[in-house]
Amino acid sequence: MRADLAQQRVLVPGRSVTVEVPATSANLGPGFDCFGLALDWRERVNLAVIEDGYRIEVSGEGAAELPRDESHLIIRAVLVGLADLGVRAPGLWLSCRNTIPHARGLGSSSAAIVAGLLAAAGLAEVPARPEWLLGHANAIEGHPDNVAAAIHGGFVLAYEGRAGVTAAQSNIHPSIAAALFIPDTSVGTELARRMLPEMVPHVEAAANSGRAALLVHALASEPDLLYDASCDWLHQGYREAVMPRSYELMKSLRGQGFAAMISGAGPSVLVLGSRTDLAVLQDQQMPGFSIRLSEIGAAASIIDASTIDSGDMSSPGNQTVMETPGSGASLIEPTRSGQLRRPASQTSQVTKTHI
C-alpha cells in the first residue's frame, strides 16, 4: 500500500545498492508468453541516494538513445518500488554499463525493470519478496516471462493464477547450455507482436500445447527430446517477415539437428543443447550475427548495500569505477561496472543476497 507523501520515509543521502541481473530468453519455442530462461550473462547496476535530482551515467549498448532523467527505465522502476514501500529518495544517482543488446529478444528491458525494483528494496532496507518483484515488474513490462526468469533464475513457467501473476520454477538438466546468435539489427517487441494473428487453427494450438508440455520434460530430464519439443506453431512463423535472416538461420540450424528457436520477440536465435553439441557452433560463420555460448543463469541479486558518508556523495560520478571482467561480458569487450570503491571504514556492509 502506497503511503501519502507526508507519511513517506525519506532516505538519507549516502545509501547505496549494487545489484546484478541476468539476460533472459522467453518463449523457448512453444511456451509463448509463459516460458522464461535466465542466462549466465549478468549486468551490474549501481544506485545511490543523493541530495536532489537525477544523475545518470550510462555507457555501452543503447547509451546514446537512453534518457538521462526520471524516464530512464531503471529509475522508473526504482520510483515505483520506493513509492509502494512508502519510501522517498530526495535524489538518485544511477551508474550502469549496458551489455545486453536492446530489442534483440534477450530481456534488456526486463533486466532494467527487475534491477530497479530490486534496488528499491535494497535502498529501503526491506526484503525483496519474489512475488512483490514479479507483480510490479509484470505491470511495468506487460508480460511476465522474461521478468520472472530474471527474478527467479533458471527455467520458469509464468502464468495468471487465482492470486494474480505468479511463476513456477522447473528443473533443468545439468548438461543443458545455450548458444545465442545475436544479429546486428533489432526488432521492436511491439512490431513483433503486431505480426501475430488474433486466432490460430485449433489443430495448431493443440500441437503447440503438446510440445510445450514435452519441452518441460525434455529440459528437466531428457535433453535428447529438445529438438522435437521446441517446435512451435503460435508465433515464430508469423514473425518471419520482420526477421527473415533470423528465421532462415533458425531453419538452417534445425536442419542440422539443433534445437533452435527465436529468442523472445527476436531477432536473436537461441539454441539449447549439451555443451558438447553447442561447442561446434562456435566455428560457424554467420554473416550479420555474433555468437555467444552461455550457461543457465542465476537469479537477480543484491551484491552490496551500504551507507557512504554523506560528504563522499557530493559528486558520486567522480568515484572510482571498478573492473568486473566476466560479469555480463560482451563478445568484444569486458563489462565495466560503476561499483563504488569505498574504504571499509565508511561503509556498513550487507552480504550478498539472492531473492
DRENZANU-343422 format. One record per residue (C-alpha): residue number from 0; residue in three letters; z, y, x. Coordinates in Angstrom, 1 decimal, decimal comma. Layout:
BEGIN
<rec num="NUM" residuo="ala" Z="Z" Y="Y" X="X"/>
...
END
This chain:
BEGIN
<rec num="0" residuo="met" Z="0,0" Y="0,0" X="0,0"/>
<rec num="1" residuo="arg" Z="-1,0" Y="3,3" X="1,5"/>
<rec num="2" residuo="ala" Z="1,7" Y="5,9" X="1,9"/>
<rec num="3" residuo="asp" Z="1,3" Y="9,5" X="0,8"/>
<rec num="4" residuo="leu" Z="0,5" Y="11,8" X="3,7"/>
<rec num="5" residuo="ala" Z="4,0" Y="13,3" X="3,8"/>
<rec num="6" residuo="gln" Z="5,5" Y="9,8" X="3,9"/>
<rec num="7" residuo="gln" Z="3,3" Y="8,5" X="6,8"/>
<rec num="8" residuo="arg" Z="4,9" Y="7,8" X="10,1"/>
<rec num="9" residuo="val" Z="3,3" Y="9,9" X="12,8"/>
<rec num="10" residuo="leu" Z="2,5" Y="8,1" X="16,1"/>
<rec num="11" residuo="val" Z="3,7" Y="9,7" X="19,3"/>
<rec num="12" residuo="pro" Z="1,0" Y="10,6" X="21,8"/>
<rec num="13" residuo="gly" Z="1,1" Y="8,1" X="24,7"/>
<rec num="14" residuo="arg" Z="1,0" Y="5,0" X="22,6"/>
<rec num="15" residuo="ser" Z="-2,0" Y="2,9" X="23,7"/>
<rec num="16" residuo="val" Z="-3,5" Y="-0,5" X="23,0"/>
<rec num="17" residuo="thr" Z="-6,2" Y="-2,6" X="24,6"/>
<rec num="18" residuo="val" Z="-8,0" Y="-5,3" X="22,5"/>
<rec num="19" residuo="glu" Z="-10,7" Y="-7,9" X="23,2"/>
<rec num="20" residuo="val" Z="-13,1" Y="-9,1" X="20,5"/>
<rec num="21" residuo="pro" Z="-15,8" Y="-11,8" X="20,7"/>
<rec num="22" residuo="ala" Z="-19,5" Y="-11,6" X="19,9"/>
<rec num="23" residuo="thr" Z="-20,3" Y="-13,8" X="16,9"/>
<rec num="24" residuo="ser" Z="-23,2" Y="-15,6" X="15,2"/>
<rec num="25" residuo="ala" Z="-23,4" Y="-16,2" X="11,5"/>
<rec num="26" residuo="asn" Z="-25,2" Y="-18,5" X="9,0"/>
<rec num="27" residuo="leu" Z="-25,9" Y="-21,2" X="11,6"/>
<rec num="28" residuo="gly" Z="-29,0" Y="-22,2" X="9,6"/>
<rec num="29" residuo="pro" Z="-27,9" Y="-23,4" X="6,2"/>
<rec num="30" residuo="gly" Z="-24,5" Y="-21,7" X="6,0"/>
<rec num="31" residuo="phe" Z="-25,8" Y="-18,3" X="4,7"/>
<rec num="32" residuo="asp" Z="-23,1" Y="-15,7" X="4,4"/>
<rec num="33" residuo="cys" Z="-20,5" Y="-18,4" X="4,9"/>
<rec num="34" residuo="phe" Z="-20,5" Y="-19,9" X="8,4"/>
<rec num="35" residuo="gly" Z="-19,5" Y="-17,9" X="11,4"/>
<rec num="36" residuo="leu" Z="-19,1" Y="-18,8" X="15,1"/>
<rec num="37" residuo="ala" Z="-17,3" Y="-16,9" X="17,8"/>
<rec num="38" residuo="leu" Z="-19,0" Y="-16,8" X="21,2"/>
<rec num="39" residuo="asp" Z="-17,4" Y="-16,7" X="24,7"/>
<rec num="40" residuo="trp" Z="-18,7" Y="-13,1" X="25,1"/>
<rec num="41" residuo="arg" Z="-15,9" Y="-10,6" X="24,8"/>
<rec num="42" residuo="glu" Z="-15,8" Y="-6,8" X="24,7"/>
<rec num="43" residuo="arg" Z="-12,7" Y="-4,8" X="25,6"/>
<rec num="44" residuo="val" Z="-11,8" Y="-1,7" X="23,6"/>
<rec num="45" residuo="asn" Z="-9,1" Y="0,8" X="24,6"/>
<rec num="46" residuo="leu" Z="-7,4" Y="3,2" X="22,1"/>
<rec num="47" residuo="ala" Z="-4,7" Y="5,7" X="22,8"/>
<rec num="48" residuo="val" Z="-2,9" Y="8,3" X="20,7"/>
<rec num="49" residuo="ile" Z="-3,4" Y="11,9" X="21,9"/>
<rec num="50" residuo="glu" Z="-2,2" Y="15,3" X="20,7"/>
<rec num="51" residuo="asp" Z="-5,1" Y="16,1" X="18,4"/>
<rec num="52" residuo="gly" Z="-8,8" Y="15,4" X="17,8"/>
<rec num="53" residuo="tyr" Z="-11,0" Y="12,6" X="18,9"/>
<rec num="54" residuo="arg" Z="-12,1" Y="11,9" X="22,4"/>
<rec num="55" residuo="ile" Z="-14,7" Y="9,1" X="22,5"/>
<rec num="56" residuo="glu" Z="-16,1" Y="7,6" X="25,7"/>
<rec num="57" residuo="val" Z="-18,8" Y="5,0" X="25,1"/>
<rec num="58" residuo="ser" Z="-21,3" Y="3,5" X="27,5"/>
<rec num="59" residuo="gly" Z="-23,6" Y="0,5" X="27,5"/>
<rec num="60" residuo="glu" Z="-25,5" Y="-0,8" X="24,5"/>
<rec num="61" residuo="gly" Z="-26,5" Y="1,9" X="22,0"/>
<rec num="62" residuo="ala" Z="-24,3" Y="4,5" X="23,6"/>
<rec num="63" residuo="ala" Z="-26,9" Y="7,3" X="23,2"/>
<rec num="64" residuo="glu" Z="-27,1" Y="6,8" X="19,5"/>
<rec num="65" residuo="leu" Z="-23,4" Y="6,4" X="18,6"/>
<rec num="66" residuo="pro" Z="-21,4" Y="9,2" X="17,2"/>
<rec num="67" residuo="arg" Z="-18,6" Y="10,9" X="19,1"/>
<rec num="68" residuo="asp" Z="-16,4" Y="11,7" X="16,2"/>
<rec num="69" residuo="glu" Z="-14,4" Y="10,0" X="13,4"/>
<rec num="70" residuo="ser" Z="-17,6" Y="8,5" X="12,0"/>
<rec num="71" residuo="his" Z="-17,7" Y="6,1" X="15,0"/>
<rec num="72" residuo="leu" Z="-17,2" Y="2,6" X="13,5"/>
<rec num="73" residuo="ile" Z="-14,2" Y="1,7" X="15,7"/>
<rec num="74" residuo="ile" Z="-12,5" Y="4,9" X="14,8"/>
<rec num="75" residuo="arg" Z="-13,3" Y="4,5" X="11,1"/>
<rec num="76" residuo="ala" Z="-11,7" Y="1,0" X="11,2"/>
<rec num="77" residuo="val" Z="-8,7" Y="2,3" X="13,0"/>
<rec num="78" residuo="leu" Z="-8,2" Y="5,1" X="10,4"/>
<rec num="79" residuo="val" Z="-8,5" Y="2,6" X="7,6"/>
<rec num="80" residuo="gly" Z="-5,9" Y="0,3" X="9,2"/>
<rec num="81" residuo="leu" Z="-3,4" Y="3,0" X="10,0"/>
<rec num="82" residuo="ala" Z="-3,6" Y="4,5" X="6,5"/>
<rec num="83" residuo="asp" Z="-2,9" Y="1,2" X="4,9"/>
<rec num="84" residuo="leu" Z="0,0" Y="0,7" X="7,3"/>
<rec num="85" residuo="gly" Z="1,5" Y="4,1" X="6,4"/>
<rec num="86" residuo="val" Z="0,9" Y="5,5" X="9,8"/>
<rec num="87" residuo="arg" Z="-1,0" Y="8,5" X="11,1"/>
<rec num="88" residuo="ala" Z="-2,2" Y="9,4" X="14,6"/>
<rec num="89" residuo="pro" Z="-2,5" Y="13,2" X="15,4"/>
<rec num="90" residuo="gly" Z="-5,5" Y="12,3" X="17,6"/>
<rec num="91" residuo="leu" Z="-7,2" Y="9,3" X="19,1"/>
<rec num="92" residuo="trp" Z="-8,9" Y="8,6" X="22,4"/>
<rec num="93" residuo="leu" Z="-11,4" Y="5,7" X="22,5"/>
<rec num="94" residuo="ser" Z="-13,0" Y="4,1" X="25,6"/>
<rec num="95" residuo="cys" Z="-15,3" Y="1,1" X="25,5"/>
<rec num="96" residuo="arg" Z="-18,4" Y="-0,2" X="27,2"/>
<rec num="97" residuo="asn" Z="-20,7" Y="-2,0" X="24,8"/>
<rec num="98" residuo="thr" Z="-22,3" Y="-5,2" X="26,0"/>
<rec num="99" residuo="ile" Z="-23,2" Y="-6,8" X="22,6"/>
<rec num="100" residuo="pro" Z="-26,7" Y="-5,6" X="21,7"/>
<rec num="101" residuo="his" Z="-26,9" Y="-3,7" X="18,4"/>
<rec num="102" residuo="ala" Z="-28,9" Y="-5,0" X="15,5"/>
<rec num="103" residuo="arg" Z="-29,6" Y="-8,4" X="17,2"/>
<rec num="104" residuo="gly" Z="-27,6" Y="-10,7" X="14,9"/>
<rec num="105" residuo="leu" Z="-24,7" Y="-11,0" X="17,4"/>
<rec num="106" residuo="gly" Z="-22,0" Y="-9,3" X="15,4"/>
<rec num="107" residuo="ser" Z="-21,8" Y="-6,0" X="17,2"/>
<rec num="108" residuo="ser" Z="-20,6" Y="-4,1" X="14,0"/>
<rec num="109" residuo="ser" Z="-18,1" Y="-6,9" X="13,2"/>
<rec num="110" residuo="ala" Z="-16,7" Y="-6,7" X="16,7"/>
<rec num="111" residuo="ala" Z="-16,2" Y="-2,9" X="16,3"/>
<rec num="112" residuo="ile" Z="-14,6" Y="-3,3" X="12,9"/>
<rec num="113" residuo="val" Z="-12,2" Y="-6,0" X="14,0"/>
<rec num="114" residuo="ala" Z="-11,4" Y="-4,2" X="17,2"/>
<rec num="115" residuo="gly" Z="-10,5" Y="-1,0" X="15,3"/>
<rec num="116" residuo="leu" Z="-8,3" Y="-2,8" X="12,8"/>
<rec num="117" residuo="leu" Z="-6,5" Y="-4,9" X="15,4"/>
<rec num="118" residuo="ala" Z="-6,0" Y="-1,7" X="17,5"/>
<rec num="119" residuo="ala" Z="-4,5" Y="0,0" X="14,4"/>
<rec num="120" residuo="ala" Z="-1,9" Y="-2,8" X="14,1"/>
<rec num="121" residuo="gly" Z="-1,2" Y="-2,6" X="17,8"/>
<rec num="122" residuo="leu" Z="-0,7" Y="1,2" X="17,7"/>
<rec num="123" residuo="ala" Z="1,6" Y="0,8" X="14,7"/>
<rec num="124" residuo="glu" Z="3,5" Y="-2,0" X="16,4"/>
<rec num="125" residuo="val" Z="3,2" Y="-4,3" X="13,4"/>
<rec num="126" residuo="pro" Z="1,9" Y="-7,9" X="13,3"/>
<rec num="127" residuo="ala" Z="-1,9" Y="-8,2" X="12,8"/>
<rec num="128" residuo="arg" Z="-2,0" Y="-10,8" X="10,0"/>
<rec num="129" residuo="pro" Z="-5,4" Y="-12,5" X="9,8"/>
<rec num="130" residuo="glu" Z="-5,6" Y="-12,1" X="6,0"/>
<rec num="131" residuo="trp" Z="-4,9" Y="-8,4" X="6,3"/>
<rec num="132" residuo="leu" Z="-7,6" Y="-8,1" X="9,0"/>
<rec num="133" residuo="leu" Z="-10,1" Y="-10,1" X="7,0"/>
<rec num="134" residuo="gly" Z="-9,6" Y="-8,2" X="3,8"/>
<rec num="135" residuo="his" Z="-10,2" Y="-4,8" X="5,4"/>
<rec num="136" residuo="ala" Z="-12,9" Y="-6,0" X="7,7"/>
<rec num="137" residuo="asn" Z="-14,9" Y="-7,6" X="4,8"/>
<rec num="138" residuo="ala" Z="-14,5" Y="-4,4" X="2,8"/>
<rec num="139" residuo="ile" Z="-16,0" Y="-2,3" X="5,6"/>
<rec num="140" residuo="glu" Z="-18,7" Y="-4,8" X="6,7"/>
<rec num="141" residuo="gly" Z="-19,7" Y="-6,0" X="3,3"/>
<rec num="142" residuo="his" Z="-19,8" Y="-9,7" X="4,1"/>
<rec num="143" residuo="pro" Z="-17,2" Y="-11,9" X="5,8"/>
<rec num="144" residuo="asp" Z="-18,8" Y="-14,5" X="8,0"/>
<rec num="145" residuo="asn" Z="-19,0" Y="-12,5" X="11,3"/>
<rec num="146" residuo="val" Z="-15,7" Y="-10,7" X="10,9"/>
<rec num="147" residuo="ala" Z="-13,9" Y="-14,0" X="10,0"/>
<rec num="148" residuo="ala" Z="-15,3" Y="-15,6" X="13,2"/>
<rec num="149" residuo="ala" Z="-14,2" Y="-12,7" X="15,3"/>
<rec num="150" residuo="ile" Z="-10,7" Y="-12,7" X="13,8"/>
<rec num="151" residuo="his" Z="-10,1" Y="-16,5" X="14,0"/>
<rec num="152" residuo="gly" Z="-12,3" Y="-17,6" X="16,8"/>
<rec num="153" residuo="gly" Z="-14,2" Y="-20,9" X="16,9"/>
<rec num="154" residuo="phe" Z="-16,1" Y="-22,1" X="13,8"/>
<rec num="155" residuo="val" Z="-15,1" Y="-20,7" X="10,4"/>
<rec num="156" residuo="leu" Z="-16,1" Y="-21,0" X="6,8"/>
<rec num="157" residuo="ala" Z="-15,6" Y="-17,8" X="4,8"/>
<rec num="158" residuo="tyr" Z="-15,5" Y="-17,8" X="1,1"/>
<rec num="159" residuo="glu" Z="-14,2" Y="-15,9" X="-2,0"/>
<rec num="160" residuo="gly" Z="-11,2" Y="-17,7" X="-3,3"/>
<rec num="161" residuo="arg" Z="-8,6" Y="-17,1" X="-6,0"/>
<rec num="162" residuo="ala" Z="-6,7" Y="-14,8" X="-3,6"/>
<rec num="163" residuo="gly" Z="-9,8" Y="-12,9" X="-2,5"/>
<rec num="164" residuo="val" Z="-11,9" Y="-13,4" X="0,6"/>
<rec num="165" residuo="thr" Z="-10,5" Y="-16,0" X="3,0"/>
<rec num="166" residuo="ala" Z="-11,6" Y="-18,2" X="5,8"/>
<rec num="167" residuo="ala" Z="-11,0" Y="-21,8" X="6,7"/>
<rec num="168" residuo="gln" Z="-11,2" Y="-22,9" X="10,3"/>
<rec num="169" residuo="ser" Z="-13,1" Y="-26,0" X="11,1"/>
<rec num="170" residuo="asn" Z="-13,1" Y="-28,2" X="14,1"/>
<rec num="171" residuo="ile" Z="-15,9" Y="-28,1" X="16,7"/>
<rec num="172" residuo="his" Z="-16,7" Y="-30,9" X="19,1"/>
<rec num="173" residuo="pro" Z="-15,7" Y="-30,1" X="22,7"/>
<rec num="174" residuo="ser" Z="-19,2" Y="-30,9" X="24,0"/>
<rec num="175" residuo="ile" Z="-20,9" Y="-28,2" X="22,0"/>
<rec num="176" residuo="ala" Z="-22,0" Y="-25,0" X="23,5"/>
<rec num="177" residuo="ala" Z="-24,6" Y="-22,3" X="22,6"/>
<rec num="178" residuo="ala" Z="-27,7" Y="-20,7" X="24,0"/>
<rec num="179" residuo="leu" Z="-28,9" Y="-17,3" X="22,9"/>
<rec num="180" residuo="phe" Z="-32,4" Y="-15,9" X="23,1"/>
<rec num="181" residuo="ile" Z="-32,0" Y="-12,2" X="22,7"/>
<rec num="182" residuo="pro" Z="-35,1" Y="-10,1" X="22,0"/>
<rec num="183" residuo="asp" Z="-35,8" Y="-6,7" X="23,4"/>
<rec num="184" residuo="thr" Z="-36,4" Y="-5,4" X="19,9"/>
<rec num="185" residuo="ser" Z="-34,0" Y="-5,0" X="17,0"/>
<rec num="186" residuo="val" Z="-34,0" Y="-5,6" X="13,2"/>
<rec num="187" residuo="gly" Z="-31,5" Y="-3,9" X="11,0"/>
<rec num="188" residuo="thr" Z="-29,3" Y="-6,1" X="8,8"/>
<rec num="189" residuo="glu" Z="-30,3" Y="-4,1" X="5,6"/>
<rec num="190" residuo="leu" Z="-34,0" Y="-4,7" X="6,3"/>
<rec num="191" residuo="ala" Z="-33,5" Y="-8,4" X="6,9"/>
<rec num="192" residuo="arg" Z="-31,5" Y="-8,7" X="3,6"/>
<rec num="193" residuo="arg" Z="-34,3" Y="-6,9" X="1,7"/>
<rec num="194" residuo="met" Z="-36,6" Y="-9,7" X="2,6"/>
<rec num="195" residuo="leu" Z="-34,6" Y="-12,2" X="0,6"/>
<rec num="196" residuo="pro" Z="-35,7" Y="-13,2" X="-3,0"/>
<rec num="197" residuo="glu" Z="-33,4" Y="-12,9" X="-6,0"/>
<rec num="198" residuo="met" Z="-33,8" Y="-16,6" X="-6,8"/>
<rec num="199" residuo="val" Z="-34,8" Y="-19,8" X="-4,9"/>
<rec num="200" residuo="pro" Z="-36,0" Y="-23,1" X="-6,3"/>
<rec num="201" residuo="his" Z="-33,2" Y="-25,4" X="-7,4"/>
<rec num="202" residuo="val" Z="-34,6" Y="-28,2" X="-5,2"/>
<rec num="203" residuo="glu" Z="-34,3" Y="-26,0" X="-2,1"/>
<rec num="204" residuo="ala" Z="-30,8" Y="-24,8" X="-3,0"/>
<rec num="205" residuo="ala" Z="-29,7" Y="-28,5" X="-3,3"/>
<rec num="206" residuo="ala" Z="-31,3" Y="-29,4" X="0,0"/>
<rec num="207" residuo="asn" Z="-29,6" Y="-26,4" X="1,7"/>
<rec num="208" residuo="ser" Z="-26,2" Y="-27,4" X="0,3"/>
<rec num="209" residuo="gly" Z="-26,6" Y="-30,9" X="1,7"/>
<rec num="210" residuo="arg" Z="-27,5" Y="-29,6" X="5,2"/>
<rec num="211" residuo="ala" Z="-24,6" Y="-27,1" X="5,2"/>
<rec num="212" residuo="ala" Z="-22,2" Y="-30,0" X="4,5"/>
<rec num="213" residuo="leu" Z="-23,8" Y="-32,1" X="7,2"/>
<rec num="214" residuo="leu" Z="-23,5" Y="-29,2" X="9,7"/>
<rec num="215" residuo="val" Z="-19,8" Y="-29,1" X="9,2"/>
<rec num="216" residuo="his" Z="-19,6" Y="-32,8" X="10,0"/>
<rec num="217" residuo="ala" Z="-22,0" Y="-32,5" X="12,9"/>
<rec num="218" residuo="leu" Z="-20,2" Y="-29,6" X="14,6"/>
<rec num="219" residuo="ala" Z="-16,8" Y="-31,4" X="14,2"/>
<rec num="220" residuo="ser" Z="-17,6" Y="-35,0" X="15,2"/>
<rec num="221" residuo="glu" Z="-21,3" Y="-35,9" X="15,5"/>
<rec num="222" residuo="pro" Z="-23,3" Y="-33,4" X="17,6"/>
<rec num="223" residuo="asp" Z="-26,4" Y="-35,7" X="17,6"/>
<rec num="224" residuo="leu" Z="-26,9" Y="-34,6" X="14,0"/>
<rec num="225" residuo="leu" Z="-27,1" Y="-30,9" X="14,8"/>
<rec num="226" residuo="tyr" Z="-30,9" Y="-30,8" X="14,6"/>
<rec num="227" residuo="asp" Z="-31,1" Y="-32,2" X="11,1"/>
<rec num="228" residuo="ala" Z="-28,0" Y="-30,4" X="10,0"/>
<rec num="229" residuo="ser" Z="-29,3" Y="-26,9" X="11,0"/>
<rec num="230" residuo="cys" Z="-32,3" Y="-26,9" X="8,6"/>
<rec num="231" residuo="asp" Z="-32,4" Y="-24,0" X="6,2"/>
<rec num="232" residuo="trp" Z="-34,3" Y="-23,1" X="3,0"/>
<rec num="233" residuo="leu" Z="-32,4" Y="-19,9" X="1,9"/>
<rec num="234" residuo="his" Z="-33,2" Y="-17,1" X="4,4"/>
<rec num="235" residuo="gln" Z="-35,0" Y="-17,8" X="7,7"/>
<rec num="236" residuo="gly" Z="-38,5" Y="-18,4" X="6,3"/>
<rec num="237" residuo="tyr" Z="-38,3" Y="-15,3" X="4,1"/>
<rec num="238" residuo="arg" Z="-37,5" Y="-13,1" X="7,1"/>
<rec num="239" residuo="glu" Z="-40,4" Y="-14,3" X="9,3"/>
<rec num="240" residuo="ala" Z="-42,4" Y="-11,2" X="8,5"/>
<rec num="241" residuo="val" Z="-39,8" Y="-8,8" X="10,1"/>
<rec num="242" residuo="met" Z="-39,1" Y="-11,0" X="13,2"/>
<rec num="243" residuo="pro" Z="-42,3" Y="-13,0" X="13,8"/>
<rec num="244" residuo="arg" Z="-41,7" Y="-13,6" X="17,5"/>
<rec num="245" residuo="ser" Z="-38,2" Y="-14,9" X="16,9"/>
<rec num="246" residuo="tyr" Z="-39,4" Y="-17,1" X="14,1"/>
<rec num="247" residuo="glu" Z="-42,1" Y="-18,5" X="16,3"/>
<rec num="248" residuo="leu" Z="-39,6" Y="-19,1" X="19,1"/>
<rec num="249" residuo="met" Z="-37,2" Y="-20,9" X="16,8"/>
<rec num="250" residuo="lys" Z="-40,1" Y="-23,2" X="15,6"/>
<rec num="251" residuo="ser" Z="-41,1" Y="-23,8" X="19,2"/>
<rec num="252" residuo="leu" Z="-37,6" Y="-24,8" X="20,2"/>
<rec num="253" residuo="arg" Z="-37,2" Y="-27,0" X="17,2"/>
<rec num="254" residuo="gly" Z="-40,5" Y="-28,6" X="18,0"/>
<rec num="255" residuo="gln" Z="-38,9" Y="-29,6" X="21,4"/>
<rec num="256" residuo="gly" Z="-35,9" Y="-31,2" X="19,5"/>
<rec num="257" residuo="phe" Z="-33,4" Y="-28,3" X="19,9"/>
<rec num="258" residuo="ala" Z="-31,1" Y="-27,3" X="17,0"/>
<rec num="259" residuo="ala" Z="-32,5" Y="-23,7" X="17,0"/>
<rec num="260" residuo="met" Z="-31,8" Y="-21,1" X="14,3"/>
<rec num="261" residuo="ile" Z="-31,9" Y="-17,4" X="13,7"/>
<rec num="262" residuo="ser" Z="-28,6" Y="-15,9" X="14,6"/>
<rec num="263" residuo="gly" Z="-27,1" Y="-14,0" X="11,7"/>
<rec num="264" residuo="ala" Z="-29,7" Y="-11,5" X="10,3"/>
<rec num="265" residuo="gly" Z="-31,7" Y="-11,8" X="13,5"/>
<rec num="266" residuo="pro" Z="-33,7" Y="-11,4" X="15,5"/>
<rec num="267" residuo="ser" Z="-31,8" Y="-13,3" X="18,2"/>
<rec num="268" residuo="val" Z="-32,2" Y="-17,1" X="18,2"/>
<rec num="269" residuo="leu" Z="-29,2" Y="-19,4" X="18,5"/>
<rec num="270" residuo="val" Z="-29,4" Y="-22,9" X="19,9"/>
<rec num="271" residuo="leu" Z="-26,5" Y="-25,3" X="19,5"/>
<rec num="272" residuo="gly" Z="-26,1" Y="-28,5" X="21,5"/>
<rec num="273" residuo="ser" Z="-24,4" Y="-30,1" X="24,5"/>
<rec num="274" residuo="arg" Z="-24,1" Y="-28,2" X="27,7"/>
<rec num="275" residuo="thr" Z="-26,4" Y="-30,7" X="29,5"/>
<rec num="276" residuo="asp" Z="-29,1" Y="-30,3" X="26,9"/>
<rec num="277" residuo="leu" Z="-28,9" Y="-26,5" X="26,8"/>
<rec num="278" residuo="ala" Z="-28,9" Y="-26,1" X="30,6"/>
<rec num="279" residuo="val" Z="-32,6" Y="-26,9" X="30,7"/>
<rec num="280" residuo="leu" Z="-33,3" Y="-23,8" X="28,6"/>
<rec num="281" residuo="gln" Z="-32,4" Y="-21,5" X="31,5"/>
<rec num="282" residuo="asp" Z="-35,7" Y="-22,4" X="33,1"/>
<rec num="283" residuo="gln" Z="-37,8" Y="-21,5" X="30,1"/>
<rec num="284" residuo="gln" Z="-39,6" Y="-18,2" X="30,4"/>
<rec num="285" residuo="met" Z="-39,8" Y="-16,4" X="27,0"/>
<rec num="286" residuo="pro" Z="-41,5" Y="-13,0" X="27,3"/>
<rec num="287" residuo="gly" Z="-39,6" Y="-10,4" X="25,5"/>
<rec num="288" residuo="phe" Z="-36,4" Y="-12,4" X="25,4"/>
<rec num="289" residuo="ser" Z="-33,4" Y="-12,8" X="27,7"/>
<rec num="290" residuo="ile" Z="-31,3" Y="-15,9" X="27,6"/>
<rec num="291" residuo="arg" Z="-27,6" Y="-16,3" X="27,7"/>
<rec num="292" residuo="leu" Z="-25,6" Y="-19,6" X="27,7"/>
<rec num="293" residuo="ser" Z="-22,2" Y="-19,4" X="26,1"/>
<rec num="294" residuo="glu" Z="-19,1" Y="-21,5" X="25,3"/>
<rec num="295" residuo="ile" Z="-17,5" Y="-21,3" X="21,9"/>
<rec num="296" residuo="gly" Z="-15,3" Y="-18,2" X="21,8"/>
<rec num="297" residuo="ala" Z="-11,6" Y="-17,5" X="21,1"/>
<rec num="298" residuo="ala" Z="-10,1" Y="-15,1" X="18,5"/>
<rec num="299" residuo="ala" Z="-9,8" Y="-11,4" X="18,9"/>
<rec num="300" residuo="ser" Z="-6,6" Y="-10,5" X="20,7"/>
<rec num="301" residuo="ile" Z="-4,3" Y="-7,6" X="21,8"/>
<rec num="302" residuo="ile" Z="-4,1" Y="-7,9" X="25,5"/>
<rec num="303" residuo="asp" Z="-2,0" Y="-4,9" X="26,2"/>
<rec num="304" residuo="ala" Z="0,1" Y="-2,5" X="24,1"/>
<rec num="305" residuo="ser" Z="2,1" Y="0,2" X="25,9"/>
<rec num="306" residuo="thr" Z="3,6" Y="3,6" X="25,8"/>
<rec num="307" residuo="ile" Z="2,5" Y="6,1" X="28,5"/>
<rec num="308" residuo="asp" Z="4,5" Y="9,1" X="29,5"/>
<rec num="309" residuo="ser" Z="3,0" Y="11,9" X="27,3"/>
<rec num="310" residuo="gly" Z="2,4" Y="14,0" X="30,4"/>
<rec num="311" residuo="asp" Z="-0,1" Y="11,5" X="31,6"/>
<rec num="312" residuo="met" Z="-2,0" Y="11,5" X="28,4"/>
<rec num="313" residuo="ser" Z="-3,2" Y="15,1" X="28,5"/>
<rec num="314" residuo="ser" Z="-6,5" Y="14,0" X="29,8"/>
<rec num="315" residuo="pro" Z="-6,9" Y="10,2" X="29,3"/>
<rec num="316" residuo="gly" Z="-10,5" Y="10,3" X="30,2"/>
<rec num="317" residuo="asn" Z="-9,5" Y="11,0" X="33,8"/>
<rec num="318" residuo="gln" Z="-7,5" Y="7,8" X="34,0"/>
<rec num="319" residuo="thr" Z="-8,8" Y="5,1" X="36,3"/>
<rec num="320" residuo="val" Z="-11,4" Y="2,6" X="34,9"/>
<rec num="321" residuo="met" Z="-10,7" Y="-1,0" X="35,9"/>
<rec num="322" residuo="glu" Z="-13,4" Y="-3,5" X="36,6"/>
<rec num="323" residuo="thr" Z="-13,3" Y="-6,6" X="34,4"/>
<rec num="324" residuo="pro" Z="-16,1" Y="-9,0" X="35,6"/>
<rec num="325" residuo="gly" Z="-17,0" Y="-11,8" X="33,3"/>
<rec num="326" residuo="ser" Z="-15,4" Y="-10,2" X="30,2"/>
<rec num="327" residuo="gly" Z="-18,3" Y="-9,8" X="27,9"/>
<rec num="328" residuo="ala" Z="-20,7" Y="-9,6" X="30,9"/>
<rec num="329" residuo="ser" Z="-24,3" Y="-9,0" X="30,1"/>
<rec num="330" residuo="leu" Z="-27,2" Y="-10,8" X="31,7"/>
<rec num="331" residuo="ile" Z="-27,9" Y="-7,9" X="34,0"/>
<rec num="332" residuo="glu" Z="-24,5" Y="-6,4" X="35,0"/>
<rec num="333" residuo="pro" Z="-20,8" Y="-7,0" X="34,6"/>
<rec num="334" residuo="thr" Z="-18,9" Y="-5,1" X="32,0"/>
<rec num="335" residuo="arg" Z="-16,5" Y="-2,3" X="32,9"/>
<rec num="336" residuo="ser" Z="-13,7" Y="-1,7" X="30,6"/>
<rec num="337" residuo="gly" Z="-11,8" Y="1,6" X="30,1"/>
<rec num="338" residuo="gln" Z="-8,4" Y="-0,1" X="30,5"/>
<rec num="339" residuo="leu" Z="-5,9" Y="2,4" X="31,9"/>
<rec num="340" residuo="arg" Z="-4,4" Y="1,6" X="35,3"/>
<rec num="341" residuo="arg" Z="-0,7" Y="2,6" X="34,9"/>
<rec num="342" residuo="pro" Z="2,3" Y="2,3" X="37,2"/>
<rec num="343" residuo="ala" Z="4,7" Y="-0,3" X="35,8"/>
<rec num="344" residuo="ser" Z="7,5" Y="2,3" X="35,6"/>
<rec num="345" residuo="gln" Z="5,5" Y="4,3" X="33,0"/>
<rec num="346" residuo="thr" Z="4,8" Y="1,5" X="30,6"/>
<rec num="347" residuo="ser" Z="6,5" Y="-0,6" X="28,0"/>
<rec num="348" residuo="gln" Z="4,5" Y="-3,8" X="28,3"/>
<rec num="349" residuo="val" Z="3,8" Y="-6,2" X="25,5"/>
<rec num="350" residuo="thr" Z="2,5" Y="-9,7" X="26,3"/>
<rec num="351" residuo="lys" Z="-1,0" Y="-10,8" X="25,2"/>
<rec num="352" residuo="thr" Z="-1,0" Y="-11,6" X="21,5"/>
<rec num="353" residuo="his" Z="-3,5" Y="-13,8" X="19,7"/>
<rec num="354" residuo="ile" Z="-3,8" Y="-13,4" X="16,0"/>
END
